[in-house]
Amino acid sequence: MTENERKKVKKGWLAVRVGLEDEGDGGFRKFTIPISHLHHPLFANLLNRAREVYGYQSTGPLRLPCSIDDFLHIRWLIERESLHFQHHSSPVFLSPCYLPSVSCSYSHLSLFH
């Protein structure tokens, strides 16, 4: 696989780079997400945080300032909600703060303010 092939992202998808500066060994990982995630309130708050931390000038994938575990959980919530929406007439916006088995560890991201 050539360098150029590895950089291609499918139409309708976006490359993001997730991680925190203070996590060991660089702490960054690249993901691809559907562009539709950009419109979700949880992801919009994460984008606002990225703007505060990194500003608008960036090269390469969109950088998101959160831990990989937090990002994976946010992505799971959005995908779970999307599946729920496909089977029901109205969406149910889920927040980990309201789920009994999940503690809200995202307060540093201002996701739920």
Secondary structure as GFF3:
##gff-version 3
##sequence-region A 1 113
A	DSSP	alpha_helix	3	7	.	.	.	ID=ss1
A	DSSP	beta_strand	13	18	.	.	.	ID=ss2
A	DSSP	three_ten_helix	24	26	.	.	.	ID=ss3
A	DSSP	beta_strand	29	34	.	.	.	ID=ss4
A	DSSP	three_ten_helix	35	39	.	.	.	ID=ss5
A	DSSP	alpha_helix	41	54	.	.	.	ID=ss6
A	DSSP	beta_strand	62	64	.	.	.	ID=ss7
A	DSSP	alpha_helix	68	87	.	.	.	ID=ss8
A	DSSP	three_ten_helix	96	98	.	.	.	ID=ss9
A	DSSP	three_ten_helix	107	109	.	.	.	ID=ss10
###
